[in-house]
Amino acid sequence: MASAGLQILGIALAIIGWIGDIIICALPMWKVTAFIGNNIVTAQTFWEGLWMNCVQQSTGQMQCKVYDSMLALPQDLQAARALIVISILVAVIGVLLSVAGGKCTNCIEEEAVKSKVAITSGVFFLVAGILCLIPVSWSANTVIRNFYNPLLTDAQRRELGASLFIGWGSAGLMLLGGSLLCCQCPQRKDNGYSAKYSAPRSAASGGAYV
């Protein structure tokens, strides 16, 4: 029962991380305007994401525009597009395998095979977590370096957006969930050998000898 509980916990954490992975892919909040210097009194807030950028007015109205070309994106966001999409697809495979290898499901009858499938799903979640962690950390590093770049004006500086923080949390959950799934020990198959005993024949059962 303890093993089943850890498996369910691992699957739940990994799925939550996968949902967060999808959110950061769609949410245009990877980079946000830095309110410093002359930028403090600005009436607009600029958000940058993987697929679009948005402008939020002081009235609360927001307008978003899809990027005209992928080449217009900085290098870190170009890489993030590919890695995040691959991460989501890898996590989808992990979800399917975790359901098939779950102790509470009957998709696979043999317990030994089921345990191996569950461990394989954990490996997929670990890979998905790493693929999510790389672009998020890369983008955060780029934002921090550009923030302290003396060649950029205050209007060009950006701060870490909400998507980066969600991405770190999602990657951590997928790594933790995948680790819990990989920690399971596959059950050993029975070797089929069992000692058989035959009851000794009674001497009386053979009849009387003359």
C-alpha positions, 0 to 999 in steps of 0.5 A: 500500500505504501508503494501504491501511495508513493506512485499516486503521489508521484503521478499527481505531482508530475501531472500538476507540473505538466499542466504548469508546463502547458500554462507557461507555453501559452501565457505571454508573461516570460518577460515584463517591463522593468519599472526603473528610472524614467520608466516608473511613470510609464502608463504601459506595461509590456509582456513578452511570451513565446508566441506573442507580446502584450501591452497593458494600459494603465486602465487595465486594457490589454492588447496582444499581438502574435509575433510576425516572424520567429526570427524576430524573437531573441535566441533564448525565446526561440530555443524556449519555444522548441524545448517547451513544446517537446517537454509537453509532448514528452510529459504526455507520453509519461502521463499515458504510461503512468496510467497504464502502469498504475497499481490502481488500473487494470491496463496491464495484468502482470505486476512485473511489467506494470512496475517497469512501465511505471518506472519508464513513465518516471523517466519520461517525466524526468526528461520533461522536467529537464526540458522545461528547466533549461529554457526557463533558466536560460531566459531568466539568465538573459533577463538578468544580464540585460537588466545590468547591461549599461548599453541598454536604456531603461525602456529596454530592460525587462524583469522576470515574468510570472511564467518563469516562476511557474516554469521553475515550479512545474519543472520541480514537480515533474522532477520530483514526481518522476523521481518517485516513480523511478524509485519503485522496485519492480516485483520479481517474477516467481520462478515457478518452482515449488516443492511437491510432496507425495504421501507415502503409500501404506503397506496395508493398501497393497493387500496381504502377501502370501 
